[in-house]
Amino acid sequence: MSTEEQFDYVVVGAGSAGCAIAARLAEGRTHRVLVLEAGPWDRSIWIHVPSGFFKSVSNPRYNWGYVAEFDESAAARRVAWPRGRVIGGSSSINGLVYVRGQREDYDGWEGSSAAGWGWAGVSPYFDKAESGPVGVSDARYTHPLCDAFIEAAERCGVTRVRDFNGPRQAGAGYFQLNTRHGRRSSAAVAYLHPSRHYRNLDIRTESVVERLDIRHGQLRGVWYRRRGLRHFAAVAREAVLCAGAIGSPQLLQISGIGSADVLERAGVEVVQDLPAVGRNLQDHFASRVIAHVVQSRTLNEMSRSWLDRLGMALHYVVARRGPLTLGAAMAGSFVSVEGSDKRPDTQLLFGPLSSDDPTKGLHEFPGMTLTVCPLRPRSRGWLAIQSADPLEHPRIVANYLEDEYDRRLLVKGLRFARMLLDTEPLKRYVGGEYLPGNKCVTDEQLLDFARMRGGSIYHPVGTCRMGDGPDTVVDSRLRVRGIAGLRVADASVMPVLTSGNINAACLMIGEKAADLLKADQ
């Protein structure tokens, strides 16, 4: 049994870009817009309290729970790749750190044939998001260890900055977060919640898209399953895939769009042989330096004290301030570990807490963490479906640290982090190194440590690359090559990773994509 309805636009995936696109298309009240989201509504309190990130990011109700294949370059481990499966997508479960990236990132996109995606073409959309629906706030909680980290960075030649999204990214300071008045400003909160009352906007949760219906190079509609029933949404104008760097290429491949070899192995009929689908996969791989702390209280102790927890809860309820307003990192820096005269190539994220796995609780000892993340990795991976089942996860091959440049940068970054810990005033708080530990001295030992203990910080992009040429999936207007009426707009279209956390760029992509859709109609 199945039902059929018709919509002007269908948006698949209510993540950062999808929420923005749906709200912008519906705001004129003239077009009927359907949003299909596989996950539930964002009703959990832990989604909206910023520090709830540590609970929600690993909750299988809100997380697809992807895991990359065994990776020889990462000590043959399988690295977890959480992605949002809830209204708001990953913006509802991420670490909230808001970073636009560097203008050179976007000029590089345009230089690689993504016309109109240079800094001049994208900066108005950052402004549009930030000046309207999206909350971007300065830190509402500071800590003496963060202040000491920033001052130590200054003594190492790193300029103090107030706003990493201002004219100069290079420097050290507190991060801005996707919050407003101490609550998470997810894409759902920013765009969909205010638009829910629109009669022309239909938002359907718990809706798993099975495949796209394509006839003679033209998208007809979208098949999806909801509450045990199969439905068909006919598309009068266009459908936009916003399912992310994993979901969007997976859905293209399931629908017969991708490399013929991949599709045939999965038993899927080839509709459009597009080898670039699922290729060009990039992600930020990071490693941590953890130190014992003396002469200062950290969040490790505060999280175990019922009196501290009560105080934090009251502070948050009354003033929307305190530790519960924290994201995944409080302070950080953007530096060049290759040379001071170059643009930043490494991000460091600092927090007055430590854990072997933050989703399983903090250490019993006082600790602080410096996470080292090379910004523009050169290693490339890929993903491919294993069958036509939309609920079977695709194979994800990250190939972390495959490129020598990535290995070199990560080791230099770890050495830079150690230098900061050995610099006053941060040094006075260090009671010894927990990880990598004093026995880890040589470059080879540091690299082995990173292979064994490093991991994703959840920024996969690039699998539906935009631009011109045989290595792209969509053109500069985000239209899928060879298929009329179908676009992709999310992190998967990025030709190259941006320099920092990617949610800001995804919101920008959504805003710009909505204008492209309107202009082309």
Buried (B, 14 or more C-beta within 10 A) or exposed (E): EEEEEEBBBBBBBBBBBBBBBBBBBBBEEEBBBBBBBBBBBBEBEBBBBBBBBBBBBBBEEBBBBBBBBEBEBBBEBEBBBBBBBBBBBBBBBBBBBBBBBBBBBBBBBBEBBBBEBBBEBBBEBBEBBBEEBBBBBEBBBEBEBBBBBBBBBBEBEBEEBEBBBEEEBBBBBBBBBBBBEBBBBBBBBBBBBEBEEBEBBBBBBEBBBBBBBBEEEEBBBBBBBBEEEEBBBBBEBBBBBBBBBBBBBBBBBBBBBBBBEBBEEBEBEBBBBBBBBBBBBBBBBBBBBBBBBEEBBBBBBBBEEEEBBEBBBEBBEEEBBBBBBBBBBBBBBBBBBBEEEEBBBBBBBBBBBBBEEBBEEBBEBBBBBBBBBBBBBEBBBBBBBBEBEBEEBBEBBBBBBBBEBBBBBBBBBBBBBBEBBEBEBBBEBBBEBBBBEEEBEEEEBBBBBBBEBBBBBBBBBBBBBBBEEEBBBBBBBBBBBEBEBBBBBBBBBBBBBBBBBBBBBBBBBBBBBBBBBEEEE
